[in-house]
Amino acid sequence: MDEQDFHLLQVLRRTRNITHAADELYITQSSVSKRIRQMEKELGLTLMLRSRQGIQFTPAGEIVLSHVQNVLHELYTMRQELSLQTGRVAGTLRAGISINYAMYRLPDELADYNDRYPAVTTQITTTNSQHVYSMLLANQIDVGILRGEYSEWRGERILLAREHICAITSQKDRDTPLSALPQISRPADDDMERMLAQWMRENHLQASPNRIAVNSTATCMAMVEHGLGWGIVPELCLGKFQGIARPLYFANGEPLTRSTSIMYTKQALELPQVRVFIDLIREHNKKRQANREDS
């Protein structure tokens, strides 16, 4: 067994599903099954039971999992300590990034980070903001970029932006009332759903019987551009949108906005790879703001 096997076991513990674990690790299901068989052969024990409902770890598997977690923690701690002795930024960056930020901001920033700090190993998880927040609380990541308020957070927070949420339509539907178009909806967290529901009530809009549900902002915008309906998306995503975007306002005149923040603990700043990552994100953010002001 090696470190990749340890990481595989942790993912399997969290997902309880071979297909989901394979997707998360960007390997095939057959490769996952092969690694499981090899581990079980090496240990001479059955580690997990498989069924259509997923996998369940045996008592022996639970013992292995407890030791795997300790081994990975020791490896992580050792690498952080060694990186501090080398005089250069090294170690592992464990970061969780919200999906929209990861799609529209992170690629340029991460490429710059890798160029500047090639000795750092990056472990980046892109998922919805609520999951990023849960990973922060569970100490599974050192830093997160999240969209939303999370007022209960007691760690450190740097506000990057507070942007408009917009209703979008195609060019041909510029003058068509939203009530006359199918709504193209996408998943949102509880806070955003409450704000959108309030805005819909205040504007006397109801769910369209022709409503189309999609799983991503990019899919929503593509369908709107093709004249299939209207949608609600954050301003963050509209850089290349070929249609009409209108910021949303509540009845009292307040704009419907969404914040994007970096969140981390004070302890995380002791890790140089985390500290320079935060500095780099802030640097890119200031450049974007300066460019918007110039334009």
Secondary structure, 3 states (H helix, E strand, C coil): CCHHHHHHHHHHHHHCCHHHHHHHHCCCHHHHHHHHHHHHHHHCCCCEEEECCEEEECHHHHHHHHHHHHHHHHHHHHHHHHHHHCCCCCCEEEEEEEHHHHHHCHHHHHHHHHHHCCCCEEEEEEECHHHHHHHHHCCCCCEEEEECCCCCCCCEEEEEEEEEEEEEECHHHCCCCHHHCCEEECCCCHHHHHHHHHHHHHCCCCCCCCCEECCCHHHHHHHHHCCCCEEEEEHHHCCCCCCEEEECECCCCCECEEEEEEEECCHHHHCHHHHHHHHHHHHHHHHHHHHHHHC
